[in-house]
Amino acid sequence: MPLPKIVTPTYELELPSSNQKINFRPFLVKEEKLLVLALESEDSTQITTAIKAVISDCILTKGIKVETLPTFDIEYLFLNIRGKSVGESVEVNIICPDDGETEVKVTIDLDDIKVQFDEEHQKTVKLDDQYYMDMKYPSLDQFIRNNFEFDSPDMDQSFDLIGSCIEKIYDDEEVWSTDDVSAEEVREFLEQLNSSQFKVIEKFFSTMPKLSHTIDVKNPKTKKKNKVKLEGLSSFFA
């Protein structure tokens, strides 16, 4: 007699970027093992391949391409899949801001962690009175760098990130799609900008939707209460 088949539960969530409802299932043991082995390798290619494969398998709704989802969608999805797989709360170590050294353990309900949207965020960047840029959100590769990169990012990586997020550059008469030019040409364009123009681009990233949760932490030594904001998936699994 063959062994029984375990029925895997399914869940529903809304992708923050589009409000599209999708169905997903938890990680299976074999998939969690694949992720652990990939992370232990500290090889970004293996990690990318594993995360893409596992998340793609866990999404049950047809037509969803993980590699094209914005970073914050992937983080929110990964958080929910993990929550339904290994427990719906997570314990994190928080350094109390009032003294910068006291560590407190805090348990957070994963259902309380949401993607936050900044009212000042704009996907169109005005460089000057003539030129504009339409931006797109970082996707799977940047999700890996943000949460599983083992080397500190350098200036080249920052330029690569910005360049990969430019969809098009245009003025009143002409449009230049970044699909039609090389990455080197995009870099040269960025390098000719002044500091004020670059700050406008940086604002796109600083106000971009992000996984965020604010918690109240009481320092057991000073008895002071602190508000601590955690941002990005890596903050919740530190």
C-alpha positions as CSV (number, residue, x, y, z in Angstrom):
1,M,0.0,0.0,0.0
2,P,1.5,3.4,-1.0
3,L,2.1,6.0,1.7
4,P,-0.6,8.7,2.1
5,K,-0.2,12.1,0.3
6,I,-0.2,15.1,2.7
7,V,-2.6,17.9,1.6
8,T,-0.8,21.2,1.6
9,P,-2.9,24.2,2.7
10,T,-3.3,27.2,0.4
11,Y,-3.6,30.9,1.3
12,E,-4.4,34.1,-0.4
13,L,-2.7,37.6,-0.3
14,E,-2.7,40.8,-2.3
15,L,0.4,41.9,-4.0
16,P,1.1,45.4,-2.6
17,S,2.1,46.9,-6.0
18,S,-1.0,46.0,-7.9
19,N,-3.6,44.7,-5.3
20,Q,-3.8,41.5,-7.4
21,K,-4.9,38.6,-5.3
22,I,-2.8,35.5,-5.6
23,N,-2.9,32.0,-4.0
24,F,0.2,30.5,-2.5
25,R,1.3,27.5,-0.4
26,P,4.0,27.2,2.3
27,F,7.5,25.9,1.7
28,L,7.9,22.2,1.7
29,V,10.8,20.6,3.6
30,K,12.7,19.9,0.4
31,E,12.3,23.5,-0.7
32,E,13.4,24.9,2.7
33,K,16.5,22.6,2.5
34,L,17.2,24.0,-1.0
35,L,17.1,27.5,0.4
36,V,19.4,26.7,3.3
37,L,22.0,25.0,1.1
38,A,21.9,28.0,-1.3
39,L,22.4,30.4,1.6
40,E,25.2,28.4,3.1
41,S,27.0,28.5,-0.3
42,E,27.1,32.4,-0.1
43,D,26.9,32.3,-3.9
44,S,24.5,35.0,-5.2
45,T,23.8,33.0,-8.3
46,Q,22.8,29.9,-6.4
47,I,20.7,32.0,-4.0
48,T,19.0,33.7,-6.8
49,T,18.2,30.5,-8.6
50,A,16.9,28.8,-5.4
51,I,14.7,31.7,-4.3
52,K,13.3,32.1,-7.8
53,A,12.5,28.4,-8.0
54,V,11.0,28.0,-4.6
55,I,8.8,31.2,-4.7
56,S,7.7,30.3,-8.2
57,D,6.7,26.8,-7.0
58,C,4.8,28.2,-4.0
59,I,2.8,30.7,-6.1
60,L,-0.3,28.8,-7.3
61,T,-1.8,31.6,-9.4
62,K,-0.9,31.2,-13.0
63,G,0.9,34.0,-14.9
64,I,3.0,35.5,-12.0
65,K,6.6,35.9,-13.0
66,V,8.8,36.3,-9.8
67,E,11.7,37.9,-11.7
68,T,9.5,40.8,-12.8
69,L,7.9,41.6,-9.4
70,P,9.1,44.7,-7.5
71,T,11.4,44.1,-4.6
72,F,8.7,45.0,-2.0
73,D,6.3,42.5,-3.6
74,I,8.9,39.7,-3.3
75,E,9.8,40.6,0.3
76,Y,6.1,40.7,1.3
77,L,5.5,37.4,-0.5
78,F,8.6,35.7,1.0
79,L,7.6,36.9,4.4
80,N,4.1,35.4,4.1
81,I,5.3,32.1,2.7
82,R,7.8,31.8,5.5
83,G,5.2,32.7,8.0
84,K,2.8,30.0,6.9
85,S,5.7,27.6,6.7
86,V,7.6,27.8,10.0
87,G,5.5,30.0,12.3
88,E,3.6,33.2,12.1
89,S,5.7,35.2,14.6
90,V,9.4,36.0,14.6
91,E,11.8,36.9,17.4
92,V,14.3,39.7,16.6
93,N,17.1,41.3,18.6
94,I,16.7,45.1,18.9
95,I,19.4,47.5,20.1
96,C,17.7,50.2,22.2
97,P,18.4,53.6,20.5
98,D,18.6,55.6,23.8
99,D,21.9,54.0,24.8
100,G,22.9,52.3,21.6
101,E,24.0,49.1,23.3
102,T,21.3,47.3,25.3
103,E,19.8,44.4,23.3
104,V,16.2,43.4,23.8
105,K,14.4,40.4,22.2
106,V,11.1,41.2,20.7
107,T,8.5,38.9,19.2
108,I,6.6,40.3,16.2
109,D,3.5,38.9,14.6
110,L,4.2,38.5,10.9
111,D,0.6,39.5,10.1
112,D,1.4,43.0,11.5
113,I,4.2,43.6,9.0
114,K,3.0,45.5,5.9
115,V,4.4,47.3,2.9
116,Q,4.2,51.0,3.7
117,F,3.7,53.6,1.0
118,D,5.1,57.2,1.1
119,E,2.8,59.9,-0.1
120,E,5.8,61.8,-1.6
121,H,6.9,58.9,-3.7
122,Q,6.8,59.5,-7.5
123,K,7.9,57.2,-10.3
124,T,8.5,60.1,-12.7
125,V,11.7,62.0,-11.9
126,K,12.1,65.6,-13.1
127,L,15.8,66.2,-13.7
128,D,15.4,69.8,-14.9
129,D,13.1,71.9,-17.0
130,Q,13.8,69.8,-20.0
131,Y,14.4,66.2,-19.1
132,Y,12.4,63.6,-17.2
133,M,12.9,59.9,-16.3
134,D,10.3,57.2,-15.7
135,M,11.6,54.8,-13.1
136,K,10.7,51.1,-12.4
137,Y,11.2,49.2,-9.2
138,P,14.1,46.9,-8.4
139,S,13.3,43.3,-9.0
140,L,14.5,39.8,-7.9
141,D,18.3,40.5,-8.3
142,Q,18.1,43.5,-6.1
143,F,16.0,41.6,-3.6
144,I,18.9,39.1,-3.3
145,R,21.5,41.9,-2.9
146,N,19.4,43.7,-0.2
147,N,18.8,40.6,1.9
148,F,21.4,38.0,1.2
149,E,24.5,39.9,-0.1
150,F,27.7,39.1,1.8
151,D,29.8,42.0,0.6
152,S,29.2,45.6,1.2
153,P,27.8,47.4,-1.9
154,D,30.2,49.7,-3.7
155,M,29.7,52.7,-5.9
156,D,29.6,50.6,-9.1
157,Q,26.8,48.5,-7.6
158,S,24.8,51.6,-6.7
159,F,25.1,52.9,-10.3
160,D,24.1,49.5,-11.6
161,L,21.0,49.6,-9.4
162,I,20.0,53.1,-10.5
163,G,20.7,52.3,-14.2
164,S,18.6,49.1,-14.0
165,C,15.6,51.1,-12.6
166,I,15.5,53.7,-15.4
167,E,12.8,52.8,-17.8
168,K,13.1,55.8,-20.1
169,I,14.5,59.3,-20.4
170,Y,12.5,61.9,-22.3
171,D,11.8,65.5,-23.1
172,D,9.0,67.2,-25.0
173,E,10.3,65.9,-28.4
174,E,12.1,62.6,-27.9
175,V,12.0,59.5,-25.8
176,W,15.1,57.3,-25.1
177,S,14.2,53.8,-23.8
178,T,17.0,52.1,-21.8
179,D,16.1,48.9,-23.6
180,D,17.6,50.4,-26.7
181,V,21.0,51.5,-25.2
182,S,23.8,49.8,-23.3
183,A,24.3,49.8,-19.6
184,E,27.5,51.7,-20.2
185,E,25.6,54.5,-22.0
186,V,23.2,54.7,-19.1
187,R,26.1,55.0,-16.6
188,E,27.7,57.8,-18.7
189,F,24.3,59.6,-18.6
190,L,24.1,59.3,-14.8
191,E,27.7,60.5,-14.4
192,Q,27.0,63.8,-16.1
193,L,24.3,64.7,-13.7
194,N,24.9,67.3,-10.9
195,S,24.4,66.6,-7.2
196,S,20.9,68.2,-7.1
197,Q,19.7,66.0,-10.0
198,F,21.2,62.9,-8.4
199,K,19.4,63.7,-5.1
200,V,16.0,63.8,-7.0
201,I,16.8,60.2,-8.2
202,E,17.8,59.1,-4.7
203,K,14.4,60.3,-3.5
204,F,12.8,57.7,-5.7
205,F,14.6,55.0,-3.8
206,S,14.3,56.5,-0.3
207,T,10.5,56.9,-0.6
208,M,10.0,53.7,-2.5
209,P,7.4,51.3,-0.9
210,K,9.1,49.1,1.6
211,L,8.3,46.4,4.1
212,S,8.2,48.3,7.4
213,H,7.0,47.9,11.0
214,T,7.4,50.2,14.0
215,I,7.6,48.6,17.5
216,D,7.8,50.0,21.0
217,V,10.8,48.8,23.0
218,K,11.5,49.5,26.7
219,N,15.2,49.6,27.7
220,P,15.4,47.4,30.8
221,K,18.5,49.3,32.0
222,T,17.4,52.9,31.5
223,K,13.6,52.2,31.7
224,K,13.2,54.5,28.7
225,K,10.6,53.7,25.9
226,N,11.9,53.7,22.3
227,K,10.1,53.5,19.0
228,V,12.1,51.4,16.5
229,K,11.3,51.1,12.8
230,L,12.3,47.9,11.1
231,E,12.6,48.1,7.3
232,G,13.3,45.4,4.7
233,L,13.0,41.7,4.9
234,S,16.4,41.2,6.5
235,S,15.4,43.3,9.5
236,F,12.9,40.6,10.5
237,F,15.2,37.7,10.3
238,A,18.4,39.2,11.9
